[in-house]
Amino acid sequence: MAKSSNRILNPNARDAMDRFKMEAAGEVGVNLKQGYNGDITSKQAGSIGGQMVKKMIESYENGMK
């Protein structure tokens, strides 16, 4: 069985993803802090992830035009 990993190997990519996550969190009204955010609810985490996916899809669709 292959081991899967969500590690980001490029430090620049990690920084960009962190900025993207913070931006998405702000848009849905979740206050994230740098580092550990284990105190947010599953609903809040899902809202952030959903917003990130929504923005990625919008960006892709705009690139196709």
CHARMM internal coordinates of N, CA and C (Angstrom, degrees):
IC EDIT
DIST 1 N 1 CA 1.4560
DIST 1 CA 1 C 1.5268
ANGL 1 N 1 CA 1 C 108.55
DIST 1 C 2 N 1.3107
ANGL 1 CA 1 C 2 N 116.14
DIHE 1 N 1 CA 1 C 2 N 129.63
DIST 2 N 2 CA 1.4603
ANGL 1 C 2 N 2 CA 121.21
DIHE 1 CA 1 C 2 N 2 CA -179.15
DIST 2 CA 2 C 1.5240
ANGL 2 N 2 CA 2 C 110.12
DIHE 1 C 2 N 2 CA 2 C -75.57
DIST 2 C 3 N 1.2991
ANGL 2 CA 2 C 3 N 114.64
DIHE 2 N 2 CA 2 C 3 N 140.34
DIST 3 N 3 CA 1.4618
ANGL 2 C 3 N 3 CA 120.27
DIHE 2 CA 2 C 3 N 3 CA 177.67
DIST 3 CA 3 C 1.5270
ANGL 3 N 3 CA 3 C 108.43
DIHE 2 C 3 N 3 CA 3 C -87.13
DIST 3 C 4 N 1.3098
ANGL 3 CA 3 C 4 N 117.12
DIHE 3 N 3 CA 3 C 4 N 126.59
DIST 4 N 4 CA 1.4607
ANGL 3 C 4 N 4 CA 120.01
DIHE 3 CA 3 C 4 N 4 CA 177.85
DIST 4 CA 4 C 1.5213
ANGL 4 N 4 CA 4 C 109.17
DIHE 3 C 4 N 4 CA 4 C -95.75
DIST 4 C 5 N 1.3209
ANGL 4 CA 4 C 5 N 114.61
DIHE 4 N 4 CA 4 C 5 N 154.14
DIST 5 N 5 CA 1.4574
ANGL 4 C 5 N 5 CA 119.53
DIHE 4 CA 4 C 5 N 5 CA -178.26
DIST 5 CA 5 C 1.5130
ANGL 5 N 5 CA 5 C 108.83
DIHE 4 C 5 N 5 CA 5 C -146.47
DIST 5 C 6 N 1.3067
ANGL 5 CA 5 C 6 N 116.86
DIHE 5 N 5 CA 5 C 6 N 142.40
DIST 6 N 6 CA 1.4577
ANGL 5 C 6 N 6 CA 120.22
DIHE 5 CA 5 C 6 N 6 CA 175.40
DIST 6 CA 6 C 1.5253
ANGL 6 N 6 CA 6 C 110.52
DIHE 5 C 6 N 6 CA 6 C -109.52
DIST 6 C 7 N 1.3283
ANGL 6 CA 6 C 7 N 115.73
DIHE 6 N 6 CA 6 C 7 N 22.90
DIST 7 N 7 CA 1.4605
ANGL 6 C 7 N 7 CA 120.02
DIHE 6 CA 6 C 7 N 7 CA 179.13
DIST 7 CA 7 C 1.5181
ANGL 7 N 7 CA 7 C 110.33
DIHE 6 C 7 N 7 CA 7 C -68.68
DIST 7 C 8 N 1.3110
ANGL 7 CA 7 C 8 N 117.09
DIHE 7 N 7 CA 7 C 8 N 137.61
DIST 8 N 8 CA 1.4587
ANGL 7 C 8 N 8 CA 122.83
DIHE 7 CA 7 C 8 N 8 CA 174.66
DIST 8 CA 8 C 1.5192
ANGL 8 N 8 CA 8 C 106.54
DIHE 7 C 8 N 8 CA 8 C -97.37
DIST 8 C 9 N 1.3342
ANGL 8 CA 8 C 9 N 116.45
DIHE 8 N 8 CA 8 C 9 N 118.29
DIST 9 N 9 CA 1.4476
ANGL 8 C 9 N 9 CA 120.83
DIHE 8 CA 8 C 9 N 9 CA -173.94
DIST 9 CA 9 C 1.5241
ANGL 9 N 9 CA 9 C 113.43
DIHE 8 C 9 N 9 CA 9 C -83.98
DIST 9 C 10 N 1.3172
ANGL 9 CA 9 C 10 N 117.57
DIHE 9 N 9 CA 9 C 10 N -28.76
DIST 10 N 10 CA 1.4564
ANGL 9 C 10 N 10 CA 121.86
DIHE 9 CA 9 C 10 N 10 CA -178.68
DIST 10 CA 10 C 1.5277
ANGL 10 N 10 CA 10 C 109.38
DIHE 9 C 10 N 10 CA 10 C -89.53
DIST 10 C 11 N 1.3387
ANGL 10 CA 10 C 11 N 118.34
DIHE 10 N 10 CA 10 C 11 N 119.42
DIST 11 N 11 CA 1.4729
ANGL 10 C 11 N 11 CA 120.25
DIHE 10 CA 10 C 11 N 11 CA -178.69
DIST 11 CA 11 C 1.5323
ANGL 11 N 11 CA 11 C 113.01
DIHE 10 C 11 N 11 CA 11 C -58.91
DIST 11 C 12 N 1.3291
ANGL 11 CA 11 C 12 N 118.08
DIHE 11 N 11 CA 11 C 12 N -34.71
DIST 12 N 12 CA 1.4641
ANGL 11 C 12 N 12 CA 120.44
DIHE 11 CA 11 C 12 N 12 CA 178.36
DIST 12 CA 12 C 1.5171
ANGL 12 N 12 CA 12 C 110.80
DIHE 11 C 12 N 12 CA 12 C -66.32
DIST 12 C 13 N 1.3235
ANGL 12 CA 12 C 13 N 116.51
DIHE 12 N 12 CA 12 C 13 N -37.77
DIST 13 N 13 CA 1.4575
ANGL 12 C 13 N 13 CA 120.30
DIHE 12 CA 12 C 13 N 13 CA 177.85
DIST 13 CA 13 C 1.5288
ANGL 13 N 13 CA 13 C 110.28
DIHE 12 C 13 N 13 CA 13 C -66.36
DIST 13 C 14 N 1.3234
ANGL 13 CA 13 C 14 N 116.52
DIHE 13 N 13 CA 13 C 14 N -38.46
DIST 14 N 14 CA 1.4661
ANGL 13 C 14 N 14 CA 120.46
DIHE 13 CA 13 C 14 N 14 CA 178.56
DIST 14 CA 14 C 1.5299
ANGL 14 N 14 CA 14 C 110.35
DIHE 13 C 14 N 14 CA 14 C -62.23
DIST 14 C 15 N 1.3214
ANGL 14 CA 14 C 15 N 116.64
DIHE 14 N 14 CA 14 C 15 N -44.72
DIST 15 N 15 CA 1.4616
ANGL 14 C 15 N 15 CA 120.78
DIHE 14 CA 14 C 15 N 15 CA 179.35
DIST 15 CA 15 C 1.5222
ANGL 15 N 15 CA 15 C 111.14
DIHE 14 C 15 N 15 CA 15 C -62.28
DIST 15 C 16 N 1.3321
ANGL 15 CA 15 C 16 N 116.39
DIHE 15 N 15 CA 15 C 16 N -43.23
DIST 16 N 16 CA 1.4622
ANGL 15 C 16 N 16 CA 120.72
DIHE 15 CA 15 C 16 N 16 CA 179.67
DIST 16 CA 16 C 1.5283
ANGL 16 N 16 CA 16 C 110.26
DIHE 15 C 16 N 16 CA 16 C -64.02
DIST 16 C 17 N 1.3248
ANGL 16 CA 16 C 17 N 117.33
DIHE 16 N 16 CA 16 C 17 N -41.44
DIST 17 N 17 CA 1.4660
ANGL 16 C 17 N 17 CA 120.96
DIHE 16 CA 16 C 17 N 17 CA 179.98
DIST 17 CA 17 C 1.5233
ANGL 17 N 17 CA 17 C 110.48
DIHE 16 C 17 N 17 CA 17 C -66.80
DIST 17 C 18 N 1.3219
ANGL 17 CA 17 C 18 N 117.47
DIHE 17 N 17 CA 17 C 18 N -38.65
DIST 18 N 18 CA 1.4694
ANGL 17 C 18 N 18 CA 120.55
DIHE 17 CA 17 C 18 N 18 CA 177.40
DIST 18 CA 18 C 1.5310
ANGL 18 N 18 CA 18 C 111.06
DIHE 17 C 18 N 18 CA 18 C -63.67
DIST 18 C 19 N 1.3471
ANGL 18 CA 18 C 19 N 116.63
DIHE 18 N 18 CA 18 C 19 N -42.80
DIST 19 N 19 CA 1.4699
ANGL 18 C 19 N 19 CA 119.90
DIHE 18 CA 18 C 19 N 19 CA 177.72
DIST 19 CA 19 C 1.5235
ANGL 19 N 19 CA 19 C 110.65
DIHE 18 C 19 N 19 CA 19 C -63.46
DIST 19 C 20 N 1.3297
ANGL 19 CA 19 C 20 N 115.72
DIHE 19 N 19 CA 19 C 20 N -41.79
DIST 20 N 20 CA 1.4666
ANGL 19 C 20 N 20 CA 121.29
DIHE 19 CA 19 C 20 N 20 CA 179.08
DIST 20 CA 20 C 1.5295
ANGL 20 N 20 CA 20 C 110.47
DIHE 19 C 20 N 20 CA 20 C -61.69
DIST 20 C 21 N 1.3219
ANGL 20 CA 20 C 21 N 116.23
DIHE 20 N 20 CA 20 C 21 N -43.12
DIST 21 N 21 CA 1.4651
ANGL 20 C 21 N 21 CA 121.25
DIHE 20 CA 20 C 21 N 21 CA 179.69
DIST 21 CA 21 C 1.5257
ANGL 21 N 21 CA 21 C 110.97
DIHE 20 C 21 N 21 CA 21 C -64.58
DIST 21 C 22 N 1.3293
ANGL 21 CA 21 C 22 N 117.24
DIHE 21 N 21 CA 21 C 22 N -42.72
DIST 22 N 22 CA 1.4698
ANGL 21 C 22 N 22 CA 121.03
DIHE 21 CA 21 C 22 N 22 CA 179.37
DIST 22 CA 22 C 1.5229
ANGL 22 N 22 CA 22 C 110.71
DIHE 21 C 22 N 22 CA 22 C -64.47
DIST 22 C 23 N 1.3351
ANGL 22 CA 22 C 23 N 116.32
DIHE 22 N 22 CA 22 C 23 N -39.65
DIST 23 N 23 CA 1.4618
ANGL 22 C 23 N 23 CA 120.91
DIHE 22 CA 22 C 23 N 23 CA 178.63
DIST 23 CA 23 C 1.5308
ANGL 23 N 23 CA 23 C 110.23
DIHE 22 C 23 N 23 CA 23 C -64.02
DIST 23 C 24 N 1.3184
ANGL 23 CA 23 C 24 N 116.79
DIHE 23 N 23 CA 23 C 24 N -46.20
DIST 24 N 24 CA 1.4669
ANGL 23 C 24 N 24 CA 120.96
DIHE 23 CA 23 C 24 N 24 CA 179.32
DIST 24 CA 24 C 1.5207
ANGL 24 N 24 CA 24 C 110.65
DIHE 23 C 24 N 24 CA 24 C -63.00
DIST 24 C 25 N 1.3248
ANGL 24 CA 24 C 25 N 117.55
DIHE 24 N 24 CA 24 C 25 N -39.98
DIST 25 N 25 CA 1.4677
ANGL 24 C 25 N 25 CA 121.35
DIHE 24 CA 24 C 25 N 25 CA 179.30
DIST 25 CA 25 C 1.5245
ANGL 25 N 25 CA 25 C 110.23
DIHE 24 C 25 N 25 CA 25 C -62.15
DIST 25 C 26 N 1.3196
ANGL 25 CA 25 C 26 N 116.45
DIHE 25 N 25 CA 25 C 26 N -43.36
DIST 26 N 26 CA 1.4582
ANGL 25 C 26 N 26 CA 120.13
DIHE 25 CA 25 C 26 N 26 CA 178.56
DIST 26 CA 26 C 1.5183
ANGL 26 N 26 CA 26 C 112.29
DIHE 25 C 26 N 26 CA 26 C -62.03
DIST 26 C 27 N 1.3313
ANGL 26 CA 26 C 27 N 116.11
DIHE 26 N 26 CA 26 C 27 N -37.02
DIST 27 N 27 CA 1.4655
ANGL 26 C 27 N 27 CA 120.20
DIHE 26 CA 26 C 27 N 27 CA -178.90
DIST 27 CA 27 C 1.5220
ANGL 27 N 27 CA 27 C 112.71
DIHE 26 C 27 N 27 CA 27 C -68.20
DIST 27 C 28 N 1.3325
ANGL 27 CA 27 C 28 N 117.08
DIHE 27 N 27 CA 27 C 28 N -28.40
DIST 28 N 28 CA 1.4686
ANGL 27 C 28 N 28 CA 119.54
DIHE 27 CA 27 C 28 N 28 CA 179.11
DIST 28 CA 28 C 1.5251
ANGL 28 N 28 CA 28 C 112.03
DIHE 27 C 28 N 28 CA 28 C -100.71
DIST 28 C 29 N 1.3473
ANGL 28 CA 28 C 29 N 116.76
DIHE 28 N 28 CA 28 C 29 N 5.83
DIST 29 N 29 CA 1.4551
ANGL 28 C 29 N 29 CA 120.71
DIHE 28 CA 28 C 29 N 29 CA 173.97
DIST 29 CA 29 C 1.5179
ANGL 29 N 29 CA 29 C 115.46
DIHE 28 C 29 N 29 CA 29 C 80.86
DIST 29 C 30 N 1.3353
ANGL 29 CA 29 C 30 N 117.36
DIHE 29 N 29 CA 29 C 30 N 24.27
DIST 30 N 30 CA 1.4612
ANGL 29 C 30 N 30 CA 120.88
DIHE 29 CA 29 C 30 N 30 CA 177.91
DIST 30 CA 30 C 1.5281
ANGL 30 N 30 CA 30 C 107.54
DIHE 29 C 30 N 30 CA 30 C -104.76
DIST 30 C 31 N 1.3235
ANGL 30 CA 30 C 31 N 116.21
DIHE 30 N 30 CA 30 C 31 N 128.68
DIST 31 N 31 CA 1.4565
ANGL 30 C 31 N 31 CA 121.14
DIHE 30 CA 30 C 31 N 31 CA -179.20
DIST 31 CA 31 C 1.5223
ANGL 31 N 31 CA 31 C 109.81
DIHE 30 C 31 N 31 CA 31 C -90.30
DIST 31 C 32 N 1.3446
ANGL 31 CA 31 C 32 N 116.18
DIHE 31 N 31 CA 31 C 32 N 101.43
DIST 32 N 32 CA 1.4638
ANGL 31 C 32 N 32 CA 120.67
DIHE 31 CA 31 C 32 N 32 CA 176.13
DIST 32 CA 32 C 1.5167
ANGL 32 N 32 CA 32 C 109.31
DIHE 31 C 32 N 32 CA 32 C -94.00
DIST 32 C 33 N 1.3048
ANGL 32 CA 32 C 33 N 115.04
DIHE 32 N 32 CA 32 C 33 N 152.07
DIST 33 N 33 CA 1.4619
ANGL 32 C 33 N 33 CA 120.20
DIHE 32 CA 32 C 33 N 33 CA 174.72
DIST 33 CA 33 C 1.5253
ANGL 33 N 33 CA 33 C 107.37
DIHE 32 C 33 N 33 CA 33 C -119.68
DIST 33 C 34 N 1.3290
ANGL 33 CA 33 C 34 N 116.25
DIHE 33 N 33 CA 33 C 34 N 162.30
DIST 34 N 34 CA 1.4585
ANGL 33 C 34 N 34 CA 119.93
DIHE 33 CA 33 C 34 N 34 CA 177.13
DIST 34 CA 34 C 1.5260
ANGL 34 N 34 CA 34 C 108.26
DIHE 33 C 34 N 34 CA 34 C -64.76
DIST 34 C 35 N 1.3188
ANGL 34 CA 34 C 35 N 116.95
DIHE 34 N 34 CA 34 C 35 N 140.41
DIST 35 N 35 CA 1.4582
ANGL 34 C 35 N 35 CA 120.89
DIHE 34 CA 34 C 35 N 35 CA 178.01
DIST 35 CA 35 C 1.5160
ANGL 35 N 35 CA 35 C 112.08
DIHE 34 C 35 N 35 CA 35 C 90.97
DIST 35 C 36 N 1.3048
ANGL 35 CA 35 C 36 N 115.59
DIHE 35 N 35 CA 35 C 36 N -141.88
DIST 36 N 36 CA 1.4620
ANGL 35 C 36 N 36 CA 122.99
DIHE 35 CA 35 C 36 N 36 CA -172.93
DIST 36 CA 36 C 1.5287
ANGL 36 N 36 CA 36 C 111.68
DIHE 35 C 36 N 36 CA 36 C -71.31
DIST 36 C 37 N 1.3373
ANGL 36 CA 36 C 37 N 115.41
DIHE 36 N 36 CA 36 C 37 N 131.02
DIST 37 N 37 CA 1.4652
ANGL 36 C 37 N 37 CA 121.38
DIHE 36 CA 36 C 37 N 37 CA 178.43
DIST 37 CA 37 C 1.5218
ANGL 37 N 37 CA 37 C 111.09
DIHE 36 C 37 N 37 CA 37 C -128.51
DIST 37 C 38 N 1.3158
ANGL 37 CA 37 C 38 N 116.32
DIHE 37 N 37 CA 37 C 38 N 38.64
DIST 38 N 38 CA 1.4546
ANGL 37 C 38 N 38 CA 121.46
DIHE 37 CA 37 C 38 N 38 CA -178.03
DIST 38 CA 38 C 1.5090
ANGL 38 N 38 CA 38 C 114.12
DIHE 37 C 38 N 38 CA 38 C -69.15
DIST 38 C 39 N 1.3116
ANGL 38 CA 38 C 39 N 116.94
DIHE 38 N 38 CA 38 C 39 N -4.65
DIST 39 N 39 CA 1.4615
ANGL 38 C 39 N 39 CA 119.93
DIHE 38 CA 38 C 39 N 39 CA -178.77
DIST 39 CA 39 C 1.5330
ANGL 39 N 39 CA 39 C 112.63
DIHE 38 C 39 N 39 CA 39 C -91.29
DIST 39 C 40 N 1.3475
ANGL 39 CA 39 C 40 N 118.12
DIHE 39 N 39 CA 39 C 40 N -2.25
DIST 40 N 40 CA 1.4621
ANGL 39 C 40 N 40 CA 118.23
DIHE 39 CA 39 C 40 N 40 CA 177.67
DIST 40 CA 40 C 1.5282
ANGL 40 N 40 CA 40 C 108.85
DIHE 39 C 40 N 40 CA 40 C -84.15
DIST 40 C 41 N 1.3185
ANGL 40 CA 40 C 41 N 116.05
DIHE 40 N 40 CA 40 C 41 N 156.21
DIST 41 N 41 CA 1.4602
ANGL 40 C 41 N 41 CA 120.17
DIHE 40 CA 40 C 41 N 41 CA -177.96
DIST 41 CA 41 C 1.5245
ANGL 41 N 41 CA 41 C 110.76
DIHE 40 C 41 N 41 CA 41 C -79.67
DIST 41 C 42 N 1.3136
ANGL 41 CA 41 C 42 N 116.11
DIHE 41 N 41 CA 41 C 42 N 163.84
DIST 42 N 42 CA 1.4661
ANGL 41 C 42 N 42 CA 121.42
DIHE 41 CA 41 C 42 N 42 CA 176.02
DIST 42 CA 42 C 1.5204
ANGL 42 N 42 CA 42 C 110.04
DIHE 41 C 42 N 42 CA 42 C -60.77
DIST 42 C 43 N 1.3139
ANGL 42 CA 42 C 43 N 116.46
DIHE 42 N 42 CA 42 C 43 N -37.94
DIST 43 N 43 CA 1.4621
ANGL 42 C 43 N 43 CA 120.66
DIHE 42 CA 42 C 43 N 43 CA 179.10
DIST 43 CA 43 C 1.5258
ANGL 43 N 43 CA 43 C 110.67
DIHE 42 C 43 N 43 CA 43 C -62.22
DIST 43 C 44 N 1.3395
ANGL 43 CA 43 C 44 N 116.42
DIHE 43 N 43 CA 43 C 44 N -43.54
DIST 44 N 44 CA 1.4644
ANGL 43 C 44 N 44 CA 120.37
DIHE 43 CA 43 C 44 N 44 CA 178.88
DIST 44 CA 44 C 1.5307
ANGL 44 N 44 CA 44 C 110.85
DIHE 43 C 44 N 44 CA 44 C -64.80
DIST 44 C 45 N 1.3296
ANGL 44 CA 44 C 45 N 116.67
DIHE 44 N 44 CA 44 C 45 N -44.37
DIST 45 N 45 CA 1.4618
ANGL 44 C 45 N 45 CA 120.56
DIHE 44 CA 44 C 45 N 45 CA 179.52
DIST 45 CA 45 C 1.5279
ANGL 45 N 45 CA 45 C 110.05
DIHE 44 C 45 N 45 CA 45 C -61.87
DIST 45 C 46 N 1.3345
ANGL 45 CA 45 C 46 N 116.77
DIHE 45 N 45 CA 45 C 46 N -40.74
DIST 46 N 46 CA 1.4588
ANGL 45 C 46 N 46 CA 120.75
DIHE 45 CA 45 C 46 N 46 CA 177.71
DIST 46 CA 46 C 1.5120
ANGL 46 N 46 CA 46 C 112.24
DIHE 45 C 46 N 46 CA 46 C -65.27
DIST 46 C 47 N 1.3096
ANGL 46 CA 46 C 47 N 116.88
DIHE 46 N 46 CA 46 C 47 N -36.31
DIST 47 N 47 CA 1.4628
ANGL 46 C 47 N 47 CA 120.86
DIHE 46 CA 46 C 47 N 47 CA 177.54
DIST 47 CA 47 C 1.5235
ANGL 47 N 47 CA 47 C 110.89
DIHE 46 C 47 N 47 CA 47 C -64.13
DIST 47 C 48 N 1.3192
ANGL 47 CA 47 C 48 N 115.86
DIHE 47 N 47 CA 47 C 48 N -40.77
DIST 48 N 48 CA 1.4672
ANGL 47 C 48 N 48 CA 120.11
DIHE 47 CA 47 C 48 N 48 CA 178.77
DIST 48 CA 48 C 1.5266
ANGL 48 N 48 CA 48 C 109.75
DIHE 47 C 48 N 48 CA 48 C -65.17
DIST 48 C 49 N 1.3172
ANGL 48 CA 48 C 49 N 116.81
DIHE 48 N 48 CA 48 C 49 N -49.06
DIST 49 N 49 CA 1.4612
ANGL 48 C 49 N 49 CA 120.67
DIHE 48 CA 48 C 49 N 49 CA 179.73
DIST 49 CA 49 C 1.5153
ANGL 49 N 49 CA 49 C 111.84
DIHE 48 C 49 N 49 CA 49 C -60.89
DIST 49 C 50 N 1.3276
ANGL 49 CA 49 C 50 N 116.89
DIHE 49 N 49 CA 49 C 50 N -41.98
DIST 50 N 50 CA 1.4597
ANGL 49 C 50 N 50 CA 120.97
DIHE 49 CA 49 C 50 N 50 CA 178.51
DIST 50 CA 50 C 1.5149
ANGL 50 N 50 CA 50 C 112.09
DIHE 49 C 50 N 50 CA 50 C -62.62
DIST 50 C 51 N 1.3292
ANGL 50 CA 50 C 51 N 116.35
DIHE 50 N 50 CA 50 C 51 N -40.74
DIST 51 N 51 CA 1.4597
ANGL 50 C 51 N 51 CA 120.79
DIHE 50 CA 50 C 51 N 51 CA 178.45
DIST 51 CA 51 C 1.5263
ANGL 51 N 51 CA 51 C 110.42
DIHE 50 C 51 N 51 CA 51 C -65.31
DIST 51 C 52 N 1.3251
ANGL 51 CA 51 C 52 N 116.90
DIHE 51 N 51 CA 51 C 52 N -39.14
DIST 52 N 52 CA 1.4605
ANGL 51 C 52 N 52 CA 120.54
DIHE 51 CA 51 C 52 N 52 CA 178.60
DIST 52 CA 52 C 1.5261
ANGL 52 N 52 CA 52 C 110.71
DIHE 51 C 52 N 52 CA 52 C -62.98
DIST 52 C 53 N 1.3257
ANGL 52 CA 52 C 53 N 116.66
DIHE 52 N 52 CA 52 C 53 N -44.85
DIST 53 N 53 CA 1.4660
ANGL 52 C 53 N 53 CA 120.42
DIHE 52 CA 52 C 53 N 53 CA 178.96
DIST 53 CA 53 C 1.5247
ANGL 53 N 53 CA 53 C 110.33
DIHE 52 C 53 N 53 CA 53 C -63.55
DIST 53 C 54 N 1.3230
ANGL 53 CA 53 C 54 N 116.47
DIHE 53 N 53 CA 53 C 54 N -43.64
DIST 54 N 54 CA 1.4691
ANGL 53 C 54 N 54 CA 120.40
DIHE 53 CA 53 C 54 N 54 CA 179.05
DIST 54 CA 54 C 1.5251
ANGL 54 N 54 CA 54 C 110.95
DIHE 53 C 54 N 54 CA 54 C -57.30
DIST 54 C 55 N 1.3431
ANGL 54 CA 54 C 55 N 116.29
DIHE 54 N 54 CA 54 C 55 N -44.93
DIST 55 N 55 CA 1.4649
ANGL 54 C 55 N 55 CA 120.41
DIHE 54 CA 54 C 55 N 55 CA -179.47
DIST 55 CA 55 C 1.5266
ANGL 55 N 55 CA 55 C 111.65
DIHE 54 C 55 N 55 CA 55 C -68.05
DIST 55 C 56 N 1.3337
ANGL 55 CA 55 C 56 N 117.85
DIHE 55 N 55 CA 55 C 56 N -36.04
DIST 56 N 56 CA 1.4645
ANGL 55 C 56 N 56 CA 120.44
DIHE 55 CA 55 C 56 N 56 CA 177.73
DIST 56 CA 56 C 1.5255
ANGL 56 N 56 CA 56 C 110.79
DIHE 55 C 56 N 56 CA 56 C -65.92
DIST 56 C 57 N 1.3313
ANGL 56 CA 56 C 57 N 117.40
DIHE 56 N 56 CA 56 C 57 N -41.35
DIST 57 N 57 CA 1.4573
ANGL 56 C 57 N 57 CA 120.93
DIHE 56 CA 56 C 57 N 57 CA 178.28
DIST 57 CA 57 C 1.5130
ANGL 57 N 57 CA 57 C 110.73
DIHE 56 C 57 N 57 CA 57 C -64.90
DIST 57 C 58 N 1.3313
ANGL 57 CA 57 C 58 N 116.67
DIHE 57 N 57 CA 57 C 58 N -44.22
DIST 58 N 58 CA 1.4728
ANGL 57 C 58 N 58 CA 120.45
DIHE 57 CA 57 C 58 N 58 CA 178.07
DIST 58 CA 58 C 1.5302
ANGL 58 N 58 CA 58 C 110.79
DIHE 57 C 58 N 58 CA 58 C -59.54
DIST 58 C 59 N 1.3356
ANGL 58 CA 58 C 59 N 115.96
DIHE 58 N 58 CA 58 C 59 N -42.44
DIST 59 N 59 CA 1.4589
ANGL 58 C 59 N 59 CA 119.93
DIHE 58 CA 58 C 59 N 59 CA -179.81
DIST 59 CA 59 C 1.5278
ANGL 59 N 59 CA 59 C 110.61
DIHE 58 C 59 N 59 CA 59 C -63.93
DIST 59 C 60 N 1.2978
ANGL 59 CA 59 C 60 N 116.95
DIHE 59 N 59 CA 59 C 60 N -42.39
DIST 60 N 60 CA 1.4770
ANGL 59 C 60 N 60 CA 121.62
DIHE 59 CA 59 C 60 N 60 CA 178.87
DIST 60 CA 60 C 1.5234
ANGL 60 N 60 CA 60 C 109.87
DIHE 59 C 60 N 60 CA 60 C -63.08
DIST 60 C 61 N 1.3360
ANGL 60 CA 60 C 61 N 116.28
DIHE 60 N 60 CA 60 C 61 N -47.16
DIST 61 N 61 CA 1.4653
ANGL 60 C 61 N 61 CA 119.60
DIHE 60 CA 60 C 61 N 61 CA -179.13
DIST 61 CA 61 C 1.5185
ANGL 61 N 61 CA 61 C 111.48
DIHE 60 C 61 N 61 CA 61 C -63.23
DIST 61 C 62 N 1.3192
ANGL 61 CA 61 C 62 N 118.13
DIHE 61 N 61 CA 61 C 62 N -38.73
DIST 62 N 62 CA 1.4658
ANGL 61 C 62 N 62 CA 121.04
DIHE 61 CA 61 C 62 N 62 CA 177.87
DIST 62 CA 62 C 1.5269
ANGL 62 N 62 CA 62 C 111.20
DIHE 61 C 62 N 62 CA 62 C -66.55
DIST 62 C 63 N 1.3074
ANGL 62 CA 62 C 63 N 117.09
DIHE 62 N 62 CA 62 C 63 N -31.98
DIST 63 N 63 CA 1.4597
ANGL 62 C 63 N 63 CA 121.56
DIHE 62 CA 62 C 63 N 63 CA 178.57
DIST 63 CA 63 C 1.5178
ANGL 63 N 63 CA 63 C 112.39
DIHE 62 C 63 N 63 CA 63 C -71.52
DIST 63 C 64 N 1.3275
ANGL 63 CA 63 C 64 N 116.40
DIHE 63 N 63 CA 63 C 64 N -22.38
DIST 64 N 64 CA 1.4662
ANGL 63 C 64 N 64 CA 120.86
DIHE 63 CA 63 C 64 N 64 CA -179.47
DIST 64 CA 64 C 1.5239
ANGL 64 N 64 CA 64 C 112.29
DIHE 63 C 64 N 64 CA 64 C -81.50
DIST 64 C 65 N 1.3164
ANGL 64 CA 64 C 65 N 117.16
DIHE 64 N 64 CA 64 C 65 N -15.23
DIST 65 N 65 CA 1.4577
ANGL 64 C 65 N 65 CA 120.57
DIHE 64 CA 64 C 65 N 65 CA -175.55
DIST 65 CA 65 C 1.4978
ANGL 65 N 65 CA 65 C 112.08
DIHE 64 C 65 N 65 CA 65 C -78.25
END
COOR INIT
IC SEED 1 N 1 CA 1 C
IC BUILD
